[in-house]
Amino acid sequence: MTIVILGAAILVMLATAMGFFSDQGWLCELASHFRVQYAWILSICSTGFFIAHQPLVGILAVGAALVNIRTILPLYTNGKRCASGPTIRVLLANILKFNHAYDRVWQVVREVKPDVIILEETDAEWVRASICAHLLV
């Protein structure tokens, strides 16, 4: 059982390290998104190590958990906003070009009243419908 916990801890520690190199590729960037999960897993693993009388490995797992907690803690404790200027309301909608519910989409646009509208996966028919009927919302 200890070998399973050790394997899990090593994998999560590796993922923790990869997250710090997120500019090196998509896999490292993906690894940077799960810090909360890494902290939990490493905390559970460290408990297992202490129960199994392996305190050195337990301390290592606690240290790795603290690295993850230190990385994400400012995101949850800092109540300050990054920008103090005016806000811009952006609406991003993934339309799926086979969707022909133009009126439903533009109803959402009217309700949200965005400053910028971004429609993904549209086709020429969506462009024509937008220009002809709904561009000036």
Secondary structure, DSSP 8 states (H G I E B T S, - for coil): -HHHHHHHHHHHHHHHHHHTTGGG-HHHHHHTT-HHHHHHHHHHHHHHHHHTT-HHHHHHHHHHHHHHHHHHHHHHH----S--S----EEEEE--TT---HHHHHHHHHHH--SEEEEES--HHHHHHIIIIIS--
